[in-house]
Amino acid sequence: MNNALLILSSPRGLESHSRRIATRIVDDIKARYPDLKVAVRDVAREPLPHIGAAFVGGQLRPAEQRSVEERHALAVSDQLVDELLDADVLVLAVPMYNFSLPSSLKAWIDHVVRADRTFSYSEGGVKGLLNSKKAIVVLSRGGVYSDSSMKQFDFQETYLRSILAFIGITDLQIVRVEGVALGADAEKNAVASAYERADEVVREFA
């Protein structure tokens, strides 16, 4: 275990439940692997450009035919992909927005889900290229979506599971902090439960 990549996506900073728990997880993993190098990217504090015409056009052309704008757009993406490829474990801290995830995190996903870099096409279909990596996803939700009538509206966990599997990351652990908007007691219980789950994940991880 050499490298970890922590992606933060809540604009609440240190008040963010997902951030605090994800950071705790990374610190606990580092305690078990003292030489672990941790790269942190806060896409809420430093938003990434959403992909546009230059990104799409650049992917369709050979490198020597790309415009300056296309080269720049793909250089940003290449840097993000390289960070992900270097990581042995990916830790995502993700609040729920409108039943899904922040657009800042979606922008990061759009940059790193790249043909011939994190997945490939073949006659047998699509193949994810990151099969050797582990991921831990910390999900924060105001309501309860895992085992209630609201489950049908959960496009946060379902999407992240699907897109990570698409690029080959199926060794995945989920930590949910849910019900934090349902009153002080519910929030306290949700956070305590999430920390217990986080400790369990770290024990299993090691």
Rosetta constraint file for C-alpha pairs under 8 A:
AtomPair CA 1 CA 33 HARMONIC 6.97 0.50
AtomPair CA 1 CA 36 HARMONIC 6.57 0.50
AtomPair CA 1 CA 88 HARMONIC 6.27 0.50
AtomPair CA 2 CA 35 HARMONIC 6.75 0.50
AtomPair CA 2 CA 36 HARMONIC 4.83 0.50
AtomPair CA 2 CA 37 HARMONIC 6.18 0.50
AtomPair CA 2 CA 87 HARMONIC 7.58 0.50
AtomPair CA 2 CA 88 HARMONIC 6.61 0.50
AtomPair CA 3 CA 36 HARMONIC 5.44 0.50
AtomPair CA 3 CA 37 HARMONIC 4.77 0.50
AtomPair CA 3 CA 38 HARMONIC 5.87 0.50
AtomPair CA 3 CA 39 HARMONIC 7.64 0.50
AtomPair CA 3 CA 86 HARMONIC 6.63 0.50
AtomPair CA 3 CA 87 HARMONIC 4.73 0.50
AtomPair CA 3 CA 88 HARMONIC 5.38 0.50
AtomPair CA 3 CA 89 HARMONIC 6.87 0.50
AtomPair CA 4 CA 26 HARMONIC 7.83 0.50
AtomPair CA 4 CA 36 HARMONIC 7.01 0.50
AtomPair CA 4 CA 37 HARMONIC 6.18 0.50
AtomPair CA 4 CA 38 HARMONIC 4.76 0.50
AtomPair CA 4 CA 39 HARMONIC 6.23 0.50
AtomPair CA 4 CA 87 HARMONIC 4.91 0.50
AtomPair CA 4 CA 88 HARMONIC 5.81 0.50
AtomPair CA 4 CA 89 HARMONIC 4.92 0.50
AtomPair CA 4 CA 90 HARMONIC 5.94 0.50
AtomPair CA 4 CA 91 HARMONIC 7.47 0.50
AtomPair CA 5 CA 38 HARMONIC 5.82 0.50
AtomPair CA 5 CA 39 HARMONIC 4.86 0.50
AtomPair CA 5 CA 40 HARMONIC 5.95 0.50
AtomPair CA 5 CA 41 HARMONIC 7.70 0.50
AtomPair CA 5 CA 83 HARMONIC 7.28 0.50
AtomPair CA 5 CA 84 HARMONIC 6.84 0.50
AtomPair CA 5 CA 87 HARMONIC 5.68 0.50
AtomPair CA 5 CA 88 HARMONIC 7.98 0.50
AtomPair CA 5 CA 89 HARMONIC 6.43 0.50
AtomPair CA 5 CA 90 HARMONIC 4.94 0.50
AtomPair CA 5 CA 91 HARMONIC 6.12 0.50
AtomPair CA 6 CA 22 HARMONIC 7.83 0.50
AtomPair CA 6 CA 23 HARMONIC 7.87 0.50
AtomPair CA 6 CA 26 HARMONIC 7.69 0.50
AtomPair CA 6 CA 38 HARMONIC 7.13 0.50
AtomPair CA 6 CA 39 HARMONIC 6.17 0.50
AtomPair CA 6 CA 40 HARMONIC 4.78 0.50
AtomPair CA 6 CA 41 HARMONIC 6.30 0.50
AtomPair CA 6 CA 90 HARMONIC 6.14 0.50
AtomPair CA 6 CA 91 HARMONIC 4.77 0.50
AtomPair CA 6 CA 92 HARMONIC 6.00 0.50
AtomPair CA 6 CA 93 HARMONIC 7.72 0.50
AtomPair CA 7 CA 40 HARMONIC 6.05 0.50
AtomPair CA 7 CA 41 HARMONIC 5.03 0.50
AtomPair CA 7 CA 42 HARMONIC 5.88 0.50
AtomPair CA 7 CA 43 HARMONIC 7.16 0.50
AtomPair CA 7 CA 90 HARMONIC 7.75 0.50
AtomPair CA 7 CA 91 HARMONIC 6.23 0.50
AtomPair CA 7 CA 92 HARMONIC 4.92 0.50
AtomPair CA 7 CA 93 HARMONIC 6.19 0.50
AtomPair CA 8 CA 19 HARMONIC 6.30 0.50
AtomPair CA 8 CA 40 HARMONIC 7.59 0.50
AtomPair CA 8 CA 41 HARMONIC 6.26 0.50
AtomPair CA 8 CA 42 HARMONIC 4.55 0.50
AtomPair CA 8 CA 43 HARMONIC 6.15 0.50
AtomPair CA 8 CA 44 HARMONIC 6.99 0.50
AtomPair CA 8 CA 92 HARMONIC 6.35 0.50
AtomPair CA 8 CA 93 HARMONIC 5.05 0.50
AtomPair CA 8 CA 94 HARMONIC 6.99 0.50
AtomPair CA 9 CA 42 HARMONIC 6.01 0.50
AtomPair CA 9 CA 43 HARMONIC 5.34 0.50
AtomPair CA 9 CA 44 HARMONIC 4.88 0.50
AtomPair CA 9 CA 93 HARMONIC 6.21 0.50
AtomPair CA 9 CA 94 HARMONIC 5.81 0.50
AtomPair CA 9 CA 95 HARMONIC 7.20 0.50
AtomPair CA 9 CA 102 HARMONIC 6.88 0.50
AtomPair CA 9 CA 104 HARMONIC 6.64 0.50
AtomPair CA 9 CA 105 HARMONIC 5.95 0.50
AtomPair CA 10 CA 16 HARMONIC 6.39 0.50
AtomPair CA 10 CA 18 HARMONIC 7.58 0.50
AtomPair CA 10 CA 19 HARMONIC 7.16 0.50
AtomPair CA 10 CA 44 HARMONIC 5.79 0.50
AtomPair CA 10 CA 93 HARMONIC 7.51 0.50
AtomPair CA 10 CA 94 HARMONIC 6.68 0.50
AtomPair CA 10 CA 95 HARMONIC 6.10 0.50
AtomPair CA 10 CA 102 HARMONIC 7.73 0.50
AtomPair CA 11 CA 16 HARMONIC 7.76 0.50
AtomPair CA 11 CA 44 HARMONIC 5.22 0.50
AtomPair CA 11 CA 45 HARMONIC 6.64 0.50
AtomPair CA 12 CA 16 HARMONIC 5.10 0.50
AtomPair CA 13 CA 19 HARMONIC 7.34 0.50
AtomPair CA 14 CA 19 HARMONIC 6.95 0.50
AtomPair CA 14 CA 20 HARMONIC 6.77 0.50
AtomPair CA 15 CA 19 HARMONIC 7.96 0.50
AtomPair CA 15 CA 20 HARMONIC 7.68 0.50
AtomPair CA 16 CA 20 HARMONIC 6.24 0.50
AtomPair CA 17 CA 21 HARMONIC 6.21 0.50
AtomPair CA 17 CA 140 HARMONIC 6.55 0.50
AtomPair CA 17 CA 177 HARMONIC 7.32 0.50
AtomPair CA 17 CA 191 HARMONIC 7.51 0.50
AtomPair CA 18 CA 22 HARMONIC 5.92 0.50
AtomPair CA 18 CA 93 HARMONIC 4.93 0.50
AtomPair CA 18 CA 94 HARMONIC 6.00 0.50
AtomPair CA 18 CA 95 HARMONIC 6.45 0.50
AtomPair CA 18 CA 138 HARMONIC 5.66 0.50
AtomPair CA 18 CA 139 HARMONIC 6.15 0.50
AtomPair CA 18 CA 140 HARMONIC 5.51 0.50
AtomPair CA 18 CA 177 HARMONIC 7.33 0.50
AtomPair CA 19 CA 23 HARMONIC 5.90 0.50
AtomPair CA 19 CA 93 HARMONIC 5.49 0.50
AtomPair CA 19 CA 94 HARMONIC 7.87 0.50
AtomPair CA 20 CA 24 HARMONIC 6.16 0.50
AtomPair CA 21 CA 25 HARMONIC 6.23 0.50
AtomPair CA 21 CA 138 HARMONIC 7.21 0.50
AtomPair CA 21 CA 194 HARMONIC 7.67 0.50
AtomPair CA 21 CA 195 HARMONIC 6.74 0.50
AtomPair CA 21 CA 198 HARMONIC 7.29 0.50
AtomPair CA 22 CA 26 HARMONIC 6.33 0.50
AtomPair CA 22 CA 91 HARMONIC 6.78 0.50
AtomPair CA 22 CA 92 HARMONIC 7.08 0.50
AtomPair CA 22 CA 93 HARMONIC 5.76 0.50
AtomPair CA 22 CA 137 HARMONIC 7.86 0.50
AtomPair CA 22 CA 138 HARMONIC 6.10 0.50
AtomPair CA 23 CA 27 HARMONIC 6.14 0.50
AtomPair CA 24 CA 28 HARMONIC 6.11 0.50
AtomPair CA 25 CA 29 HARMONIC 6.20 0.50
AtomPair CA 25 CA 198 HARMONIC 6.35 0.50
AtomPair CA 25 CA 199 HARMONIC 7.49 0.50
AtomPair CA 25 CA 202 HARMONIC 6.69 0.50
AtomPair CA 26 CA 30 HARMONIC 6.09 0.50
AtomPair CA 26 CA 91 HARMONIC 7.60 0.50
AtomPair CA 27 CA 31 HARMONIC 6.20 0.50
AtomPair CA 28 CA 32 HARMONIC 6.63 0.50
AtomPair CA 28 CA 202 HARMONIC 6.97 0.50
AtomPair CA 29 CA 33 HARMONIC 6.19 0.50
AtomPair CA 29 CA 202 HARMONIC 6.47 0.50
AtomPair CA 29 CA 206 HARMONIC 7.61 0.50
AtomPair CA 30 CA 34 HARMONIC 5.29 0.50
AtomPair CA 30 CA 35 HARMONIC 7.39 0.50
AtomPair CA 30 CA 36 HARMONIC 5.68 0.50
AtomPair CA 32 CA 206 HARMONIC 7.39 0.50
AtomPair CA 39 CA 83 HARMONIC 7.84 0.50
AtomPair CA 42 CA 46 HARMONIC 6.02 0.50
AtomPair CA 42 CA 47 HARMONIC 7.74 0.50
AtomPair CA 43 CA 47 HARMONIC 4.70 0.50
AtomPair CA 43 CA 48 HARMONIC 6.41 0.50
AtomPair CA 43 CA 104 HARMONIC 5.71 0.50
AtomPair CA 43 CA 105 HARMONIC 6.45 0.50
AtomPair CA 43 CA 108 HARMONIC 7.52 0.50
AtomPair CA 44 CA 104 HARMONIC 6.07 0.50
AtomPair CA 44 CA 105 HARMONIC 7.91 0.50
AtomPair CA 47 CA 104 HARMONIC 5.99 0.50
AtomPair CA 48 CA 104 HARMONIC 6.78 0.50
AtomPair CA 48 CA 107 HARMONIC 6.40 0.50
AtomPair CA 48 CA 108 HARMONIC 6.78 0.50
AtomPair CA 49 CA 107 HARMONIC 6.92 0.50
AtomPair CA 50 CA 107 HARMONIC 5.21 0.50
AtomPair CA 50 CA 110 HARMONIC 7.84 0.50
AtomPair CA 51 CA 55 HARMONIC 5.74 0.50
AtomPair CA 51 CA 56 HARMONIC 7.40 0.50
AtomPair CA 51 CA 73 HARMONIC 7.78 0.50
AtomPair CA 51 CA 107 HARMONIC 7.09 0.50
AtomPair CA 51 CA 110 HARMONIC 7.02 0.50
AtomPair CA 51 CA 111 HARMONIC 7.18 0.50
AtomPair CA 52 CA 56 HARMONIC 6.35 0.50
AtomPair CA 53 CA 57 HARMONIC 5.79 0.50
AtomPair CA 54 CA 58 HARMONIC 5.79 0.50
AtomPair CA 54 CA 69 HARMONIC 5.90 0.50
AtomPair CA 54 CA 70 HARMONIC 4.48 0.50
AtomPair CA 54 CA 73 HARMONIC 6.20 0.50
AtomPair CA 55 CA 59 HARMONIC 6.43 0.50
AtomPair CA 55 CA 70 HARMONIC 5.75 0.50
AtomPair CA 55 CA 73 HARMONIC 5.19 0.50
AtomPair CA 55 CA 74 HARMONIC 5.93 0.50
AtomPair CA 56 CA 60 HARMONIC 6.73 0.50
AtomPair CA 57 CA 61 HARMONIC 6.65 0.50
AtomPair CA 57 CA 70 HARMONIC 6.83 0.50
AtomPair CA 58 CA 62 HARMONIC 7.72 0.50
AtomPair CA 58 CA 63 HARMONIC 7.64 0.50
AtomPair CA 58 CA 66 HARMONIC 5.74 0.50
AtomPair CA 58 CA 67 HARMONIC 7.64 0.50
AtomPair CA 58 CA 70 HARMONIC 4.80 0.50
AtomPair CA 58 CA 71 HARMONIC 6.79 0.50
AtomPair CA 58 CA 73 HARMONIC 7.80 0.50
AtomPair CA 58 CA 74 HARMONIC 6.92 0.50
AtomPair CA 59 CA 74 HARMONIC 7.70 0.50
AtomPair CA 61 CA 65 HARMONIC 6.14 0.50
AtomPair CA 61 CA 66 HARMONIC 6.24 0.50
AtomPair CA 62 CA 66 HARMONIC 6.72 0.50
AtomPair CA 63 CA 71 HARMONIC 7.73 0.50
AtomPair CA 66 CA 70 HARMONIC 5.64 0.50
AtomPair CA 66 CA 71 HARMONIC 6.05 0.50
AtomPair CA 67 CA 71 HARMONIC 6.16 0.50
AtomPair CA 68 CA 72 HARMONIC 6.20 0.50
AtomPair CA 69 CA 73 HARMONIC 6.15 0.50
AtomPair CA 70 CA 74 HARMONIC 6.23 0.50
AtomPair CA 71 CA 75 HARMONIC 5.98 0.50
AtomPair CA 72 CA 76 HARMONIC 6.45 0.50
AtomPair CA 73 CA 77 HARMONIC 6.64 0.50
AtomPair CA 74 CA 78 HARMONIC 5.91 0.50
AtomPair CA 75 CA 79 HARMONIC 6.21 0.50
AtomPair CA 76 CA 80 HARMONIC 6.53 0.50
AtomPair CA 76 CA 111 HARMONIC 7.95 0.50
AtomPair CA 77 CA 81 HARMONIC 6.12 0.50
AtomPair CA 77 CA 111 HARMONIC 4.92 0.50
AtomPair CA 77 CA 112 HARMONIC 6.42 0.50
AtomPair CA 78 CA 82 HARMONIC 5.98 0.50
AtomPair CA 78 CA 112 HARMONIC 7.86 0.50
AtomPair CA 79 CA 83 HARMONIC 6.33 0.50
AtomPair CA 80 CA 84 HARMONIC 6.42 0.50
AtomPair CA 80 CA 108 HARMONIC 7.72 0.50
AtomPair CA 80 CA 111 HARMONIC 6.98 0.50
AtomPair CA 80 CA 112 HARMONIC 6.26 0.50
AtomPair CA 81 CA 85 HARMONIC 6.08 0.50
AtomPair CA 81 CA 111 HARMONIC 7.34 0.50
AtomPair CA 81 CA 112 HARMONIC 5.00 0.50
AtomPair CA 81 CA 117 HARMONIC 7.54 0.50
AtomPair CA 81 CA 118 HARMONIC 7.72 0.50
AtomPair CA 82 CA 86 HARMONIC 6.09 0.50
AtomPair CA 83 CA 87 HARMONIC 6.54 0.50
AtomPair CA 84 CA 90 HARMONIC 7.47 0.50
AtomPair CA 84 CA 112 HARMONIC 7.72 0.50
AtomPair CA 85 CA 130 HARMONIC 7.64 0.50
AtomPair CA 87 CA 133 HARMONIC 7.48 0.50
AtomPair CA 88 CA 132 HARMONIC 7.63 0.50
AtomPair CA 88 CA 133 HARMONIC 5.28 0.50
AtomPair CA 88 CA 134 HARMONIC 6.48 0.50
AtomPair CA 89 CA 133 HARMONIC 5.77 0.50
AtomPair CA 89 CA 134 HARMONIC 4.70 0.50
AtomPair CA 89 CA 135 HARMONIC 5.43 0.50
AtomPair CA 89 CA 136 HARMONIC 7.60 0.50
AtomPair CA 90 CA 133 HARMONIC 7.53 0.50
AtomPair CA 90 CA 134 HARMONIC 6.29 0.50
AtomPair CA 90 CA 135 HARMONIC 4.58 0.50
AtomPair CA 90 CA 136 HARMONIC 6.30 0.50
AtomPair CA 91 CA 135 HARMONIC 5.69 0.50
AtomPair CA 91 CA 136 HARMONIC 4.76 0.50
AtomPair CA 91 CA 137 HARMONIC 5.76 0.50
AtomPair CA 91 CA 138 HARMONIC 7.67 0.50
AtomPair CA 92 CA 135 HARMONIC 7.73 0.50
AtomPair CA 92 CA 136 HARMONIC 6.38 0.50
AtomPair CA 92 CA 137 HARMONIC 4.76 0.50
AtomPair CA 92 CA 138 HARMONIC 6.06 0.50
AtomPair CA 93 CA 137 HARMONIC 6.21 0.50
AtomPair CA 93 CA 138 HARMONIC 4.91 0.50
AtomPair CA 93 CA 139 HARMONIC 6.42 0.50
AtomPair CA 94 CA 101 HARMONIC 6.67 0.50
AtomPair CA 94 CA 102 HARMONIC 7.66 0.50
AtomPair CA 94 CA 137 HARMONIC 7.34 0.50
AtomPair CA 94 CA 138 HARMONIC 6.00 0.50
AtomPair CA 94 CA 139 HARMONIC 5.01 0.50
AtomPair CA 94 CA 140 HARMONIC 6.23 0.50
AtomPair CA 95 CA 101 HARMONIC 6.38 0.50
AtomPair CA 95 CA 102 HARMONIC 7.14 0.50
AtomPair CA 95 CA 139 HARMONIC 5.79 0.50
AtomPair CA 95 CA 140 HARMONIC 4.57 0.50
AtomPair CA 95 CA 141 HARMONIC 6.20 0.50
AtomPair CA 96 CA 100 HARMONIC 5.38 0.50
AtomPair CA 96 CA 101 HARMONIC 5.09 0.50
AtomPair CA 96 CA 102 HARMONIC 7.06 0.50
AtomPair CA 96 CA 139 HARMONIC 7.15 0.50
AtomPair CA 96 CA 140 HARMONIC 6.03 0.50
AtomPair CA 96 CA 141 HARMONIC 5.29 0.50
AtomPair CA 96 CA 142 HARMONIC 7.67 0.50
AtomPair CA 96 CA 156 HARMONIC 6.44 0.50
AtomPair CA 97 CA 101 HARMONIC 5.23 0.50
AtomPair CA 97 CA 102 HARMONIC 5.86 0.50
AtomPair CA 99 CA 153 HARMONIC 5.83 0.50
AtomPair CA 99 CA 154 HARMONIC 5.47 0.50
AtomPair CA 99 CA 155 HARMONIC 5.58 0.50
AtomPair CA 99 CA 156 HARMONIC 6.18 0.50
AtomPair CA 100 CA 154 HARMONIC 6.80 0.50
AtomPair CA 100 CA 155 HARMONIC 4.83 0.50
AtomPair CA 100 CA 156 HARMONIC 4.15 0.50
AtomPair CA 100 CA 157 HARMONIC 7.95 0.50
AtomPair CA 100 CA 159 HARMONIC 7.95 0.50
AtomPair CA 101 CA 105 HARMONIC 6.88 0.50
AtomPair CA 101 CA 106 HARMONIC 7.12 0.50
AtomPair CA 101 CA 155 HARMONIC 7.92 0.50
AtomPair CA 101 CA 156 HARMONIC 5.59 0.50
AtomPair CA 102 CA 106 HARMONIC 6.52 0.50
AtomPair CA 103 CA 107 HARMONIC 6.11 0.50
AtomPair CA 104 CA 108 HARMONIC 6.66 0.50
AtomPair CA 105 CA 109 HARMONIC 6.30 0.50
AtomPair CA 106 CA 110 HARMONIC 6.12 0.50
AtomPair CA 107 CA 111 HARMONIC 6.39 0.50
AtomPair CA 108 CA 112 HARMONIC 6.39 0.50
AtomPair CA 109 CA 113 HARMONIC 5.96 0.50
AtomPair CA 110 CA 114 HARMONIC 7.81 0.50
AtomPair CA 112 CA 118 HARMONIC 7.07 0.50
AtomPair CA 113 CA 117 HARMONIC 7.78 0.50
AtomPair CA 113 CA 118 HARMONIC 5.88 0.50
AtomPair CA 113 CA 119 HARMONIC 7.14 0.50
AtomPair CA 113 CA 167 HARMONIC 6.91 0.50
AtomPair CA 114 CA 118 HARMONIC 5.43 0.50
AtomPair CA 114 CA 119 HARMONIC 6.35 0.50
AtomPair CA 115 CA 119 HARMONIC 5.16 0.50
AtomPair CA 115 CA 120 HARMONIC 5.32 0.50
AtomPair CA 115 CA 121 HARMONIC 7.39 0.50
AtomPair CA 116 CA 120 HARMONIC 4.84 0.50
AtomPair CA 116 CA 121 HARMONIC 7.69 0.50
AtomPair CA 117 CA 129 HARMONIC 7.37 0.50
AtomPair CA 118 CA 128 HARMONIC 6.26 0.50
AtomPair CA 118 CA 129 HARMONIC 5.07 0.50
AtomPair CA 118 CA 130 HARMONIC 6.31 0.50
AtomPair CA 118 CA 167 HARMONIC 5.54 0.50
AtomPair CA 118 CA 168 HARMONIC 7.96 0.50
AtomPair CA 119 CA 126 HARMONIC 6.90 0.50
AtomPair CA 119 CA 127 HARMONIC 5.50 0.50
AtomPair CA 119 CA 128 HARMONIC 4.32 0.50
AtomPair CA 119 CA 129 HARMONIC 5.01 0.50
AtomPair CA 119 CA 130 HARMONIC 7.76 0.50
AtomPair CA 119 CA 166 HARMONIC 7.41 0.50
AtomPair CA 119 CA 167 HARMONIC 5.25 0.50
AtomPair CA 119 CA 168 HARMONIC 7.58 0.50
AtomPair CA 120 CA 126 HARMONIC 5.71 0.50
AtomPair CA 120 CA 127 HARMONIC 5.26 0.50
AtomPair CA 120 CA 128 HARMONIC 6.55 0.50
AtomPair CA 120 CA 129 HARMONIC 7.15 0.50
AtomPair CA 121 CA 125 HARMONIC 5.79 0.50
AtomPair CA 121 CA 126 HARMONIC 4.67 0.50
AtomPair CA 121 CA 127 HARMONIC 6.37 0.50
AtomPair CA 122 CA 126 HARMONIC 6.25 0.50
AtomPair CA 122 CA 127 HARMONIC 7.52 0.50
AtomPair CA 126 CA 166 HARMONIC 7.94 0.50
AtomPair CA 127 CA 166 HARMONIC 7.38 0.50
AtomPair CA 127 CA 167 HARMONIC 7.16 0.50
AtomPair CA 127 CA 168 HARMONIC 7.23 0.50
AtomPair CA 128 CA 165 HARMONIC 7.24 0.50
AtomPair CA 128 CA 166 HARMONIC 5.54 0.50
AtomPair CA 128 CA 167 HARMONIC 3.82 0.50
AtomPair CA 128 CA 168 HARMONIC 3.91 0.50
AtomPair CA 128 CA 169 HARMONIC 7.63 0.50
AtomPair CA 129 CA 167 HARMONIC 5.79 0.50
AtomPair CA 129 CA 168 HARMONIC 5.48 0.50
AtomPair CA 130 CA 167 HARMONIC 5.85 0.50
AtomPair CA 130 CA 168 HARMONIC 4.64 0.50
AtomPair CA 130 CA 169 HARMONIC 5.79 0.50
AtomPair CA 131 CA 167 HARMONIC 7.68 0.50
AtomPair CA 131 CA 168 HARMONIC 4.48 0.50
AtomPair CA 131 CA 169 HARMONIC 5.36 0.50
AtomPair CA 131 CA 170 HARMONIC 7.13 0.50
AtomPair CA 132 CA 168 HARMONIC 7.97 0.50
AtomPair CA 132 CA 169 HARMONIC 7.42 0.50
AtomPair CA 133 CA 169 HARMONIC 5.97 0.50
AtomPair CA 133 CA 171 HARMONIC 7.05 0.50
AtomPair CA 134 CA 169 HARMONIC 6.43 0.50
AtomPair CA 134 CA 170 HARMONIC 7.42 0.50
AtomPair CA 134 CA 171 HARMONIC 5.03 0.50
AtomPair CA 134 CA 172 HARMONIC 6.04 0.50
AtomPair CA 135 CA 169 HARMONIC 6.96 0.50
AtomPair CA 135 CA 170 HARMONIC 7.93 0.50
AtomPair CA 135 CA 171 HARMONIC 6.33 0.50
AtomPair CA 135 CA 172 HARMONIC 4.82 0.50
AtomPair CA 135 CA 173 HARMONIC 6.38 0.50
AtomPair CA 136 CA 172 HARMONIC 5.77 0.50
AtomPair CA 136 CA 173 HARMONIC 4.78 0.50
AtomPair CA 136 CA 174 HARMONIC 5.93 0.50
AtomPair CA 136 CA 175 HARMONIC 7.53 0.50
AtomPair CA 137 CA 172 HARMONIC 7.51 0.50
AtomPair CA 137 CA 173 HARMONIC 6.29 0.50
AtomPair CA 137 CA 174 HARMONIC 4.97 0.50
AtomPair CA 137 CA 175 HARMONIC 6.14 0.50
AtomPair CA 138 CA 174 HARMONIC 6.05 0.50
AtomPair CA 138 CA 175 HARMONIC 4.66 0.50
AtomPair CA 138 CA 176 HARMONIC 5.88 0.50
AtomPair CA 138 CA 177 HARMONIC 7.44 0.50
AtomPair CA 139 CA 157 HARMONIC 7.50 0.50
AtomPair CA 139 CA 174 HARMONIC 7.40 0.50
AtomPair CA 139 CA 175 HARMONIC 6.13 0.50
AtomPair CA 139 CA 176 HARMONIC 4.80 0.50
AtomPair CA 139 CA 177 HARMONIC 5.93 0.50
AtomPair CA 139 CA 178 HARMONIC 7.68 0.50
AtomPair CA 140 CA 176 HARMONIC 6.07 0.50
AtomPair CA 140 CA 177 HARMONIC 4.61 0.50
AtomPair CA 140 CA 178 HARMONIC 5.69 0.50
AtomPair CA 140 CA 180 HARMONIC 7.91 0.50
AtomPair CA 141 CA 145 HARMONIC 7.88 0.50
AtomPair CA 141 CA 176 HARMONIC 7.77 0.50
AtomPair CA 141 CA 177 HARMONIC 6.18 0.50
AtomPair CA 141 CA 178 HARMONIC 4.54 0.50
AtomPair CA 141 CA 179 HARMONIC 6.16 0.50
AtomPair CA 141 CA 180 HARMONIC 6.57 0.50
AtomPair CA 141 CA 181 HARMONIC 7.85 0.50
AtomPair CA 142 CA 178 HARMONIC 5.86 0.50
AtomPair CA 142 CA 179 HARMONIC 4.84 0.50
AtomPair CA 142 CA 180 HARMONIC 4.77 0.50
AtomPair CA 142 CA 181 HARMONIC 4.39 0.50
AtomPair CA 142 CA 182 HARMONIC 6.96 0.50
AtomPair CA 143 CA 178 HARMONIC 5.73 0.50
AtomPair CA 143 CA 179 HARMONIC 4.15 0.50
AtomPair CA 143 CA 180 HARMONIC 6.65 0.50
AtomPair CA 143 CA 181 HARMONIC 6.29 0.50
AtomPair CA 143 CA 182 HARMONIC 6.78 0.50
AtomPair CA 144 CA 148 HARMONIC 6.53 0.50
AtomPair CA 144 CA 150 HARMONIC 6.95 0.50
AtomPair CA 144 CA 151 HARMONIC 7.88 0.50
AtomPair CA 144 CA 178 HARMONIC 5.26 0.50
AtomPair CA 144 CA 179 HARMONIC 5.00 0.50
AtomPair CA 145 CA 149 HARMONIC 7.43 0.50
AtomPair CA 145 CA 150 HARMONIC 5.05 0.50
AtomPair CA 145 CA 151 HARMONIC 4.46 0.50
AtomPair CA 145 CA 152 HARMONIC 7.87 0.50
AtomPair CA 145 CA 153 HARMONIC 7.43 0.50
AtomPair CA 145 CA 154 HARMONIC 6.18 0.50
AtomPair CA 145 CA 178 HARMONIC 7.43 0.50
AtomPair CA 146 CA 150 HARMONIC 7.82 0.50
AtomPair CA 146 CA 151 HARMONIC 5.63 0.50
AtomPair CA 146 CA 154 HARMONIC 7.92 0.50
AtomPair CA 147 CA 151 HARMONIC 6.30 0.50
AtomPair CA 150 CA 154 HARMONIC 7.12 0.50
AtomPair CA 154 CA 158 HARMONIC 6.68 0.50
AtomPair CA 155 CA 159 HARMONIC 5.58 0.50
AtomPair CA 156 CA 160 HARMONIC 6.28 0.50
AtomPair CA 157 CA 161 HARMONIC 6.03 0.50
AtomPair CA 158 CA 162 HARMONIC 6.21 0.50
AtomPair CA 159 CA 163 HARMONIC 6.06 0.50
AtomPair CA 160 CA 164 HARMONIC 5.94 0.50
AtomPair CA 161 CA 165 HARMONIC 6.09 0.50
AtomPair CA 161 CA 170 HARMONIC 7.85 0.50
AtomPair CA 161 CA 172 HARMONIC 7.92 0.50
AtomPair CA 162 CA 166 HARMONIC 6.08 0.50
AtomPair CA 163 CA 167 HARMONIC 6.71 0.50
AtomPair CA 164 CA 168 HARMONIC 6.39 0.50
AtomPair CA 164 CA 169 HARMONIC 5.07 0.50
AtomPair CA 164 CA 170 HARMONIC 6.83 0.50
AtomPair CA 165 CA 169 HARMONIC 4.81 0.50
AtomPair CA 165 CA 170 HARMONIC 5.07 0.50
AtomPair CA 173 CA 201 HARMONIC 6.90 0.50
AtomPair CA 175 CA 194 HARMONIC 6.14 0.50
AtomPair CA 175 CA 197 HARMONIC 6.18 0.50
AtomPair CA 175 CA 198 HARMONIC 6.26 0.50
AtomPair CA 176 CA 194 HARMONIC 5.95 0.50
AtomPair CA 177 CA 190 HARMONIC 5.48 0.50
AtomPair CA 177 CA 191 HARMONIC 5.94 0.50
AtomPair CA 177 CA 193 HARMONIC 7.58 0.50
AtomPair CA 177 CA 194 HARMONIC 5.39 0.50
AtomPair CA 178 CA 187 HARMONIC 7.89 0.50
AtomPair CA 178 CA 190 HARMONIC 5.83 0.50
AtomPair CA 179 CA 186 HARMONIC 6.10 0.50
AtomPair CA 179 CA 187 HARMONIC 6.19 0.50
AtomPair CA 179 CA 190 HARMONIC 6.31 0.50
AtomPair CA 180 CA 184 HARMONIC 7.74 0.50
AtomPair CA 180 CA 186 HARMONIC 6.07 0.50
AtomPair CA 180 CA 187 HARMONIC 4.00 0.50
AtomPair CA 180 CA 188 HARMONIC 7.65 0.50
AtomPair CA 180 CA 190 HARMONIC 6.33 0.50
AtomPair CA 180 CA 191 HARMONIC 7.77 0.50
AtomPair CA 181 CA 186 HARMONIC 7.61 0.50
AtomPair CA 181 CA 187 HARMONIC 6.61 0.50
AtomPair CA 182 CA 186 HARMONIC 5.68 0.50
AtomPair CA 182 CA 187 HARMONIC 6.75 0.50
AtomPair CA 183 CA 187 HARMONIC 6.13 0.50
AtomPair CA 184 CA 188 HARMONIC 6.14 0.50
AtomPair CA 185 CA 189 HARMONIC 6.13 0.50
AtomPair CA 186 CA 190 HARMONIC 5.98 0.50
AtomPair CA 187 CA 191 HARMONIC 6.15 0.50
AtomPair CA 188 CA 192 HARMONIC 6.20 0.50
AtomPair CA 189 CA 193 HARMONIC 6.02 0.50
AtomPair CA 190 CA 194 HARMONIC 6.09 0.50
AtomPair CA 191 CA 195 HARMONIC 6.24 0.50
AtomPair CA 192 CA 196 HARMONIC 6.36 0.50
AtomPair CA 193 CA 197 HARMONIC 6.27 0.50
AtomPair CA 194 CA 198 HARMONIC 6.02 0.50
AtomPair CA 195 CA 199 HARMONIC 6.17 0.50
AtomPair CA 196 CA 200 HARMONIC 6.33 0.50
AtomPair CA 197 CA 201 HARMONIC 6.18 0.50
AtomPair CA 198 CA 202 HARMONIC 6.28 0.50
AtomPair CA 199 CA 203 HARMONIC 6.26 0.50
AtomPair CA 200 CA 204 HARMONIC 6.21 0.50
AtomPair CA 201 CA 205 HARMONIC 5.88 0.50
AtomPair CA 202 CA 206 HARMONIC 6.19 0.50
